[in-house]
């Protein structure tokens, strides 16, 4: 039924202002932080790119000072642990170039870059581009600086081997729990004469006492590497295979995840190969039959209020990502993690 002249005139009267003039109090609060006077806001394609378009805060590696940040966004451009296609070293740069993520998360009702003290602090300073053991040491040392200053780390990788030294920093005082979306459990042992690789970070973290396997859930597991993951079962991790997702349903997976990690400090790690290659072809070890982006978002949206102590998005390899779909998905999941951090009890108030 068409609007009456009176209804049309009422709409005209109410909505003749610029885009910053909102009537819903929630939206008005968001708009007030994003728009300047006259309804102007920053162009998403202009300026120097940063992760999630957050402010840039260069940090001196000789004397790291993260100021009064609550969350530090950073890159870990290292893929020396890749077992198949390399290229995730370019992941942080690819995520920085995605120009339109946020600012408002309508499901979680937060505009995290505007409501948190957060900045892109650059990349982990590496001593060597050739030595994986040295890179592992450098990541751990850098994240100790972050954690010791009470700042939550949120990282764009890099391959998944970066998460082991990050966990050594965030779990140094007490082992943390973990929610892990991936095609692979990444709990394998040493091979090719090294224990450092992207297929084994969580075995190392458990054995080092920084990750509590009984508070870990791994979601989306599939593919031909199942025989490598017996450590997950033996250590007490909860594993949700991709073929069980439709049987269980997203709501049940969310319930399981919340029950497994409880109220304790929890790390979120998202490998883009947890998504089906239809959604994320640009990764080193793609496996068909994975999560859709909608399913991944739904799982993260169900984690609001958990005690998130850090997170990452890893394995974006832009040279295999001709449509930039993978980088888009990775940047969105980074944004979802930051949105969840806004509600975390671990956040420095």
ABEGO torsion letter per residue (X at the ends): XBBBAAAAAAAAAABABBAABBABAAAAAAAAAABBBGGBBBBAABEBBBBGGBBBBBBBAABBBAEABABBBBBBBBAAABABBBGAAAAAAAAAABABBOABBAAAGBBAAAABBBBBAEBBBBABAABAAAAAAAAAAAAAAAAAAGBBBBBBOEBAAAAAAAAAAAAAABBBBBBBBBABAGABBBBGGBABBAAAAAAAAAAAGABBAAABBBBGBBEAAAAAAAAAAAAGBBBBBAAAAAAAEAAAAAAAAAAAAEABBBBBBBBAAABBAAABABBABBBBGBBBAAAAAAAAAAABGBBBAEBBBBGBBAAABAAGAAAAAAAAAAAAAAAAAAABAABBX
